[in-house]
Every structure is written in C-alpha cells, then in structure tokens.
Amino acid sequence: MERNISLHISQLLAQHDCVILPSFGAFIANNKPALVDLKRDYFTAPRREISFNRSLRQSDGLLAHQLAQSNSISYSEASRQLAELVKKIEFILEAEKEFTFPGIGVFYLHADKSVVFKSFENESIFPAAYGLSSFHYPKIHALNPPKGLSQGTRKVLKNSLLYIPLALALTIAPFQMQKHSDQLSSTFGLEPFFFATTESSEGTSTSLSSTSAFVHPALSQLEQAMLEVKSLKEQYQQQDNHRYFIIAASWPGEKGAQANQQKLIAKGYKSRILKGENGRYRVSCASFKTMQEAENAIATYRKQIHPEAWIYVTR
C-alpha cells in the first residue's frame, strides 16, 4: 500500500510545493538551481529538494483526492487507507526506528522521539532535470601525476613529454623509409630494404631491420605508468558514487593531509582528501554507498587507524 501511495506523492510533488500526509506531516518541495563549487571541484545538478515538516498534519484533501481518483474508490475510503498507512509508519518507527518510503526517502526515529527525514534523489519529482546528475571534475595538471602513484611511475610520467615525441619519431621512421624505398623501387627496379647494426655474441653483424628495432625502451615504461594511472582512475571512479566516508584525520593544511593520505595508501587503504566547508582537509580511509555500510565498518577502522574516526556524508 505504501508503494502505491508514495507513487501518488511523487506525482503530486512534481506539480505542487506541499503534499500533506494527514495526521503525520507534510512533504515540502523546493527547486534548487545548478551550482558549481570551485573549492571542491564539484557540479551539483538542478534538483527539486524534498524536506518534511511534522507540524503540517491537517489534511488539505489533495492526497486523498488523488488516491481516490486514481484507484476509482471513494474519498472516504482513500482517507481510511491514508490513516492506516500513518498507523503502520508510526508502529514501524517505534519498533525498528526506521521506515522507508519507496522512491521518496527514509524516516528515522531518534531517542527523543523526534522524527528525521532524509530524501532520495528522484528524477520523476523534477522532470526538467531528467538525465542530469552531480559529479566531481578534478583539475588536470600537465606535469603533476595523480597522487598515490609510485615514485618510479611519477618520474616516467614527468619525462613523458620528452619520450613520447622521440618514441613516435623512431616508430614512424621505418615506415617513412619503406615508403621512400617503394618509390625508388618503382623507378629503378630495386628491392626495398634498409639495414641496421645489431650486437651478437660473435661480434657486430648487419641484418635486415624490423620495426621492433626502433621501439624505445621508454615506451614499455610509459605503458606501465599509464596502466597504473588507469587503475588509480578506475578506483576513484568507483568511489564517485560513494557518499559516506570514514575520516581518519582532519588537517588545517593540504600538505599535512597529502602526507597522511600517502601513508594510508602505502598501507593499502583507498584514501581520498575531502575539503570541508570549514576549510580543513579531511583524509578518508574508506568510502561506502550507504550509511548502513559505513556504520557497520567504522568500528574496524577505529581499531586499525584511529579511535576517533568518524563518518562524513557528502552531498
């Protein structure tokens, strides 16, 4: 029943700013514009933010009318179903301290009996923003390899501006020579070939050169470095949809946070640096998609890393 009613609430919130669940409270919808956070390198898509007000409990007939019309039932029957749902919500909150409204959000019951609401992202509530989502856009620095790479890989990447043009030139050269030889062959009837000297156990000999003779050793090193960068990038992409971070430390400066992060990475933790609203740099040791996963894991990280590790939730 709650799934059917939550669907009607979502439909109404797409057109109305307030939808009251009689005797329980009101869902309030507010449009939020797109935002670009230059400090966090984060783009927030335009959205319709849903909040909940426990004070507005008097029925205005909107939800009951929608329910009656959609299900071909009387207004009084629709009101009765809403009253039953409210009783069910209050019973589950009292017993389990949590109730999920499908597609809308979750209600939590605190120890002081206050009810807290956390909304879900629901594109159907704001059709104008369909397909848009929030995302991080980390800055690109030409000569600053990503954090978390080994020292050898960082050195290879920094020298890549020299290696790549040289390697490409050495790789393309044989083909250019082959093309020139073909032209000569068509004119003079000569078989196209070119020579390169190679070292052997018996001394220096001359043999027909192949393309592989021109591959610079830096290419293999660069390939390994790029694979390591790709692996690190994939790890960050997997964490992009993680909103719940376990914070191991908070630093006033970025250098201290970076040093702390490198130590955690060296120990095998997937660490990130998150700049808080207060200007401090928070160093995480793990991230999760849900609050439940983070709460289940935090005791372990408090034993392994720091007894005062805490959970930070990003938007």
C-alpha positions as MATLAB code, in Angstrom:
seq = 'MERNISLHISQLLAQHDCVILPSFGAFIANNKPALVDLKRDYFTAPRREISFNRSLRQSDGLLAHQLAQSNSISYSEASRQLAELVKKIEFILEAEKEFTFPGIGVFYLHADKSVVFKSFENESIFPAAYGLSSFHYPKIHALNPPKGLSQGTRKVLKNSLLYIPLALALTIAPFQMQKHSDQLSSTFGLEPFFFATTESSEGTSTSLSSTSAFVHPALSQLEQAMLEVKSLKEQYQQQDNHRYFIIAASWPGEKGAQANQQKLIAKGYKSRILKGENGRYRVSCASFKTMQEAENAIATYRKQIHPEAWIYVTR';
ca = [
       0.000    0.000    0.000;
       2.783    2.454    0.875;
       4.384    1.920   -2.560;
       1.136    2.918   -4.287;
       0.680    5.971   -2.058;
       4.344    7.017   -2.366;
       3.917    6.966   -6.164;
       0.990    9.383   -5.866;
       3.009   11.613   -3.519;
       5.888   11.719   -6.062;
       3.487   12.655   -8.850;
       1.948   15.419   -6.759;
       5.353   16.789   -5.701;
       6.233   17.258   -9.382;
       3.373   19.788   -9.607;
       2.839   21.062   -6.039;
       5.159   22.510   -3.412;
       3.396   20.829   -0.487;
       1.768   17.397   -0.123;
       0.286   16.552    3.297;
       0.048   13.031    4.670;
      -2.869   13.594    7.079;
      -2.077   13.234   10.822;
       1.612   12.658   10.082;
       3.209   15.627    8.308;
       3.884   17.375    5.003;
       6.410   16.824    2.214;
       7.790   20.184    1.052;
       9.389   20.603   -2.396;
      11.845   23.395   -3.207;
      13.633   23.961   -6.516;
      17.417   24.226   -6.235;
      19.474   25.693   -9.123;
      22.614   24.125  -10.548;
      25.743   25.014   -8.549;
      29.464   24.906   -9.305;
      31.679   24.559   -6.220;
      35.120   25.811   -7.276;
      36.723   24.811   -3.982;
      35.549   21.185   -4.091;
      35.589   20.911   -7.925;
      32.008   19.698   -7.795;
      28.996   20.327  -10.026;
      25.545   19.975   -8.473;
      22.753   19.472  -10.998;
      19.489   21.409  -10.668;
      17.090   19.473   -8.488;
      13.855   19.569   -6.541;
      14.811   19.122   -2.895;
      12.289   17.360   -0.650;
      12.036   18.134    3.071;
       9.492   17.133    5.703;
       7.500   19.239    8.178;
       5.890   17.406   11.117;
       3.862   20.468   12.075;
       1.633   20.408    8.973;
      -0.712   17.496    9.703;
      -4.160   18.887    8.893;
      -5.466   17.279    5.685;
      -5.996   19.570    2.725;
      -7.660   16.807    0.683;
      -5.036   16.861   -2.095;
      -3.539   13.412   -1.498;
      -6.857   11.730   -0.646;
      -8.467   13.153   -3.799;
      -5.556   11.917   -5.956;
      -5.707    8.457   -4.392;
      -9.490    8.197   -4.816;
      -9.454    9.343   -8.422;
      -6.557    7.107   -9.497;
      -7.890    3.930   -7.828;
     -11.584    4.557   -8.532;
     -12.519    4.490   -4.852;
     -14.487    6.880   -2.667;
     -12.882    9.843   -0.915;
     -13.708    8.333    2.495;
     -12.061    5.024    1.518;
      -8.970    6.875    0.356;
      -8.848    8.776    3.666;
      -9.169    5.471    5.559;
      -6.213    3.987    3.631;
      -4.092    7.026    4.434;
      -4.959    6.735    8.132;
      -3.962    3.043    8.105;
      -0.656    3.926    6.463;
       0.101    6.521    9.134;
      -0.547    3.945   11.878;
       1.758    1.491   10.115;
       4.541    4.087    9.794;
       4.343    5.033   13.471;
       4.326    1.371   14.548;
       7.395    0.511   12.425;
       9.247    3.616   13.599;
       8.587    2.708   17.221;
       9.758   -0.882   16.701;
      12.614   -0.502   14.188;
      13.500    3.228   14.445;
      13.397    3.473   10.651;
      10.783    3.496    7.879;
      11.484    3.692    4.139;
       9.047    5.449    1.851;
       9.759    3.876   -1.593;
      11.064    6.436   -4.068;
      10.804    9.356   -1.608;
      13.038    8.900    1.434;
      13.640    7.403    4.867;
      12.218    8.394    8.260;
      14.351    7.910   11.386;
      13.110    7.972   14.990;
      15.611    9.467   17.447;
      15.862    8.647   21.124;
      13.964   11.844   21.992;
      11.046   10.600   19.805;
      11.708   13.241   17.146;
      11.312   12.137   13.535;
      14.030   12.936   10.989;
      13.541   12.626    7.228;
      16.247   12.019    4.582;
      15.084   12.239    0.973;
      16.141   10.134   -2.020;
      17.120   11.552   -5.398;
      14.015   11.159   -7.549;
      14.153   12.408  -11.164;
      10.389   11.989  -11.602;
       9.827   14.749   -8.998;
      11.735   17.226  -11.188;
      11.267   16.215  -14.871;
      13.090   19.327  -16.118;
      16.387   17.910  -14.816;
      15.887   14.381  -16.155;
      19.214   12.774  -17.076;
      21.329   15.347  -15.228;
      23.457   14.277  -12.280;
      26.030   15.789   -9.951;
      29.707   14.966  -10.476;
      33.284   15.798   -9.494;
      35.579   17.410  -12.087;
      39.151   17.208  -10.728;
      41.558   19.741  -12.206;
      44.137   18.482  -14.704;
      47.750   19.453  -14.095;
      50.081   18.724  -17.004;
      53.236   17.880  -15.029;
      51.691   16.735  -11.740;
      50.926   12.989  -11.886;
      47.949   11.741   -9.787;
      48.504   11.224   -6.085;
      49.016    7.657   -4.933;
      51.446    6.648   -7.720;
      54.794    5.062   -7.035;
      57.915    7.219   -7.276;
      59.120    5.406  -10.403;
      55.828    5.930  -12.195;
      55.773    9.641  -11.299;
      59.270   10.028  -12.794;
      58.297    8.270  -16.026;
      55.203   10.437  -16.461;
      57.138   13.653  -15.863;
      59.646   12.663  -18.567;
      56.923   11.555  -20.972;
      56.928   14.922  -22.760;
      60.419   14.032  -23.994;
      59.895   10.284  -24.506;
      56.630   10.349  -26.450;
      57.784   12.559  -29.389;
      61.079   10.640  -29.569;
      59.354    7.256  -29.474;
      56.835    8.294  -32.124;
      59.584    9.595  -34.360;
      61.588    6.371  -34.027;
      58.477    4.279  -34.649;
      57.315    6.216  -37.728;
      60.780    6.486  -39.277;
      60.890    2.892  -40.696;
      57.549    3.393  -42.436;
      58.735    6.637  -43.996;
      61.905    4.857  -45.186;
      59.795    1.998  -46.538;
      57.632    4.471  -48.469;
      60.754    6.125  -49.929;
      62.185    2.730  -50.883;
      58.957    1.810  -52.645;
      59.249    4.966  -54.727;
      62.842    4.125  -55.632;
      61.824    0.565  -56.499;
      59.191    1.715  -58.941;
      61.824    3.884  -60.648;
      64.935    1.688  -60.658;
      63.549   -1.831  -60.098;
      65.459   -2.244  -56.798;
      64.069   -4.370  -53.912;
      63.224   -2.036  -50.990;
      65.157   -2.716  -47.789;
      67.269   -0.948  -45.188;
      69.933   -2.066  -42.734;
      70.609   -1.706  -39.024;
      73.583   -2.893  -36.985;
      72.923   -5.275  -34.080;
      75.229   -6.720  -31.461;
      75.574  -10.519  -31.332;
      77.689  -12.924  -29.297;
      80.112  -13.262  -32.207;
      80.512   -9.560  -32.743;
      78.867   -6.895  -34.820;
      76.779   -8.050  -37.774;
      74.468   -6.409  -40.262;
      70.913   -7.674  -40.635;
      67.590   -6.602  -42.098;
      65.939   -4.246  -39.616;
      62.327   -4.562  -38.473;
      60.034   -2.035  -36.885;
      60.723   -3.505  -33.423;
      64.357   -2.432  -33.646;
      63.198    1.164  -33.356;
      60.968    0.834  -30.281;
      62.447    2.923  -27.494;
      62.671    1.291  -24.020;
      60.815    4.284  -22.586;
      57.643    3.091  -24.321;
      57.315    0.000  -22.147;
      57.946    2.069  -19.028;
      55.370    4.615  -20.134;
      52.808    1.872  -20.846;
      53.271    0.510  -17.316;
      52.906    4.008  -15.883;
      49.720    4.635  -17.855;
      48.289    1.301  -16.673;
      48.936    2.352  -13.091;
      47.239    5.707  -13.732;
      44.277    3.903  -15.320;
      43.972    1.590  -12.317;
      44.031    4.552   -9.917;
      41.472    6.415  -12.069;
      39.130    3.392  -12.023;
      39.356    3.263   -8.218;
      38.316    6.929   -7.972;
      35.501    6.413  -10.500;
      34.160    3.535   -8.380;
      34.214    5.858   -5.372;
      32.418    8.708   -7.162;
      29.018    7.296   -6.196;
      30.161    6.792   -2.593;
      28.764    9.492   -0.307;
      29.716    8.085    3.101;
      33.417    8.464    4.003;
      35.216    7.264    7.125;
      37.516   10.125    8.120;
      40.801    9.139    9.749;
      42.174   12.663   10.269;
      41.458   16.342    9.616;
      44.234   18.806    8.731;
      44.305   22.615    8.508;
      46.738   22.447    5.567;
      46.810   20.433    2.336;
      50.437   19.259    2.702;
      49.768   17.542    6.007;
      46.681   15.884    4.542;
      48.640   14.674    1.496;
      51.360   13.158    3.666;
      48.729   11.415    5.784;
      46.992   10.137    2.633;
      50.237    8.684    1.227;
      50.788    6.721    4.443;
      47.283    5.277    4.265;
      47.682    4.366    0.569;
      51.008    2.660    1.352;
      49.154    0.508    3.889;
      46.569   -0.498    1.301;
      43.703    1.854    2.195;
      41.717    3.636   -0.531;
      42.257    7.128    0.781;
      40.891   10.422   -0.538;
      41.169   14.034    0.556;
      37.879   15.884    1.033;
      37.918   19.610    1.670;
      35.295   20.524    4.251;
      33.161   23.651    4.409;
      35.352   24.971    7.242;
      38.463   24.891    5.026;
      40.021   21.832    6.676;
      41.281   18.870    4.654;
      39.688   15.584    5.703;
      41.596   12.372    4.952;
      39.416    9.302    4.437;
      40.463    5.676    4.743;
      37.337    4.096    3.202;
      34.072    5.022    1.486;
      30.663    3.421    1.090;
      27.437    3.848   -0.855;
      25.130    3.680    2.168;
      25.160    4.872    5.762;
      24.459    1.332    6.959;
      27.650    0.029    5.309;
      29.682    2.838    6.853;
      28.234    2.264   10.334;
      28.944   -1.484   10.066;
      32.586   -0.841    9.170;
      33.565    2.113   11.347;
      34.362    0.025   14.446;
      37.007   -1.870   12.461;
      38.672    1.317   11.190;
      38.646    2.834   14.679;
      40.679   -0.164   15.868;
      43.015   -0.206   12.851;
      43.667    3.507   12.305;
      42.293    5.925   14.876;
      39.860    5.507   17.797;
      38.113    8.782   16.891;
      37.475    8.025   13.195;
      34.073    9.359   12.124;
      31.621    9.255    9.212;
      31.410   12.218    6.815;
      28.491   12.465    4.375;
      28.929   14.341    1.092;
      26.067   15.790   -0.916;
];
